[in-house]
Amino acid sequence: MLKTNRHKYSWLGGLLLLTSCCFIISQIIGLTCIVNKEQTQIEMWDYIYTGINLFSLFILLICLVGIFLLHLNRTGKLGIIGYLIAFAGTVLIAGDAWFEAFVVPFLSSVSPQIAHQDPSGSLIVGALISFSLFSIGWITVGISMYKSRIVPRYISLMIICGGVFGFKALTIPYLGVLAIAIGLLGIWLYKLQSAKQNIDGQFYDVSSS
């Protein structure tokens, strides 16, 4: 039983590490090749940046389900609400990333002037809803993990910080904070065999970590 759970949590840890690395790579590409760079058309690095972001957000959704299952037996109402909001927000942010990866290049080729127009109306409302849900959801997930003491508190606090900066998730480099947080969680889970577990495979209180 414990051996199976260790393999399961190690697998989730590996997936979290992959997601973290992909996010960090995308932020480095954004900082070095995209930010403060004037361009009139979509270039190769734009495709790479948006593609990695989209891939990372897809894996993040899978990881979020895994974290929820890890946390399930000690998740209260706040935790359940937080995970639902975080899932919805991550889906919407992934939709934004899909738009940037596939629709923006098309619009830039057929109507370049659109890129120079300020967003307004429904676009502002949609962005506000998406980023608010993403931010509030991950903050709530972090708070729930902190209260349940299912993981070391420094990881929970980092997830909360990632949620705070998540309000500007697709603005370089703010997504990097959440990337570091889930990377730390991934490392901790990957080394789970050294953590204490009870007979049901659940964690003891690790608040002192």
C-alpha positions in Angstrom: 0.0 0.0 0.0 2.7 2.5 1.0 4.9 1.5 -1.9 2.1 2.1 -4.4 1.3 5.5 -2.9 5.0 6.4 -3.0 5.2 5.6 -6.7 2.0 7.5 -7.3 3.3 10.6 -5.5 6.7 10.3 -7.1 4.9 10.3 -10.5 2.9 13.5 -9.5 6.1 15.0 -8.3 7.8 14.4 -11.6 4.9 15.9 -13.5 5.0 19.0 -11.3 8.7 19.4 -11.9 8.1 19.1 -15.7 5.5 21.8 -15.5 7.7 24.0 -13.4 10.6 23.7 -15.8 8.5 24.4 -18.8 7.0 27.6 -17.2 10.5 28.8 -16.1 11.9 28.2 -19.7 9.0 30.1 -21.1 9.6 33.0 -18.7 13.3 33.1 -19.6 12.5 33.1 -23.3 10.0 35.9 -22.7 12.5 38.0 -20.7 15.3 37.5 -23.2 13.6 37.5 -26.6 10.2 39.1 -26.2 10.0 41.8 -23.5 10.9 45.3 -24.6 11.3 44.1 -28.2 9.5 46.1 -30.8 8.1 43.9 -33.6 5.6 44.3 -36.4 5.0 40.6 -36.9 5.0 37.3 -35.1 8.5 35.8 -34.9 9.8 32.3 -34.1 10.4 33.0 -30.4 6.7 34.2 -30.0 5.6 30.8 -31.3 7.9 29.0 -28.9 6.9 31.1 -25.9 3.2 30.7 -26.5 3.5 27.1 -27.3 5.4 26.2 -24.1 2.9 28.3 -22.1 0.0 26.4 -23.6 1.6 23.0 -23.0 2.5 23.9 -19.4 -1.0 25.1 -18.6 -2.4 21.8 -19.9 -0.1 19.8 -17.7 -0.8 22.2 -14.8 -4.5 21.2 -15.0 -3.5 17.5 -14.6 -1.3 18.4 -11.7 -4.1 20.3 -10.0 -6.3 17.2 -10.1 -3.4 15.2 -8.7 -2.8 17.7 -5.9 -6.5 17.7 -5.1 -6.5 13.9 -4.8 -3.4 14.0 -2.6 -5.2 16.5 -0.4 -8.7 15.0 -0.6 -9.0 13.4 2.9 -8.0 16.6 4.6 -9.7 19.1 2.3 -12.5 21.1 3.9 -15.2 23.2 2.1 -12.7 26.0 1.5 -10.3 23.6 -0.1 -13.0 22.1 -2.4 -14.1 25.6 -3.5 -10.5 26.7 -4.0 -9.7 23.8 -6.2 -12.9 24.3 -8.3 -12.0 28.0 -8.7 -8.4 27.3 -9.5 -9.4 24.7 -12.1 -11.8 27.0 -13.8 -9.3 29.9 -13.7 -6.5 27.6 -15.1 -8.9 26.5 -18.0 -9.6 30.1 -18.8 -5.9 31.1 -18.7 -5.1 28.1 -21.0 -7.8 29.4 -23.3 -6.1 32.7 -23.4 -2.8 31.0 -24.1 -4.5 29.0 -26.9 -5.7 32.3 -28.3 -2.2 33.8 -28.2 -0.7 30.7 -29.8 -3.1 30.3 -32.7 -5.4 33.3 -33.2 -3.0 36.2 -32.6 -0.6 35.1 -35.4 -3.5 34.8 -37.8 -4.9 38.3 -36.8 -1.4 39.7 -37.1 -1.0 38.5 -40.6 -4.4 39.6 -41.9 -4.9 42.8 -39.8 -1.6 44.0 -38.3 -3.2 47.2 -36.9 -5.2 45.2 -34.4 -2.0 44.6 -32.4 -1.6 48.3 -31.8 -5.2 48.8 -30.5 -5.9 49.0 -26.8 -8.2 46.2 -25.5 -11.7 47.3 -24.4 -15.2 46.1 -23.7 -15.8 42.3 -23.6 -12.1 41.6 -23.9 -11.4 43.5 -20.7 -14.2 41.8 -18.9 -13.1 38.3 -20.0 -9.5 39.0 -19.0 -10.6 40.3 -15.6 -12.7 37.2 -15.0 -10.0 34.8 -16.2 -7.1 36.2 -14.2 -9.3 36.8 -11.1 -10.4 33.2 -11.0 -6.9 32.0 -11.6 -5.4 34.2 -8.8 -8.2 33.7 -6.2 -8.3 29.9 -6.9 -4.6 29.3 -6.4 -4.5 31.6 -3.3 -7.3 29.5 -1.8 -5.6 26.3 -2.7 -2.5 27.5 -0.9 -4.4 28.6 2.1 -6.2 25.2 2.3 -2.9 23.3 2.0 -1.4 25.6 4.7 -4.4 24.9 7.1 -4.4 21.2 6.5 -0.6 20.9 7.0 -0.5 18.3 4.2 2.8 19.7 2.9 5.5 21.9 4.5 4.2 25.4 5.1 6.9 27.1 3.1 5.5 25.3 0.0 1.9 26.4 0.9 3.1 30.0 1.3 4.9 29.9 -2.1 1.7 28.7 -3.7 -0.2 31.6 -2.1 2.4 34.0 -3.5 2.1 32.3 -6.9 -1.7 33.0 -6.7 -1.2 36.6 -5.8 1.1 37.1 -8.8 -1.2 35.0 -10.9 -3.4 38.0 -11.5 -0.9 38.9 -14.2 -0.1 35.2 -15.0 0.5 35.7 -18.8 2.5 38.9 -18.2 6.3 38.1 -18.2 7.7 37.0 -15.6 4.9 36.8 -13.0 4.0 33.2 -13.8 7.5 32.3 -12.6 6.4 32.6 -9.0 3.8 29.8 -9.3 6.4 27.8 -11.3 8.8 27.9 -8.5 6.1 26.9 -6.0 4.9 23.9 -7.9 8.6 23.0 -8.5 9.2 22.9 -4.8 6.1 20.8 -4.3 7.3 18.4 -7.0 10.7 18.0 -5.4 9.1 17.3 -2.0 6.7 14.8 -3.4 9.4 13.1 -5.5 11.3 12.5 -2.2 8.2 11.3 -0.5 9.8 7.9 0.5 11.6 9.8 3.3 8.4 11.4 4.6 6.3 9.8 7.4 3.0 8.1 6.4 0.3 6.4 8.3 -1.2 3.0 7.5 -3.6 4.5 4.9 -0.8 6.2 3.0 -1.7 9.6 4.2 0.8 12.2 5.6 1.3 13.1 9.2 1.4 16.7 10.2 4.5 18.2 8.5 4.0 21.8 9.7 7.4 21.8 11.3 9.1 21.3 7.9 
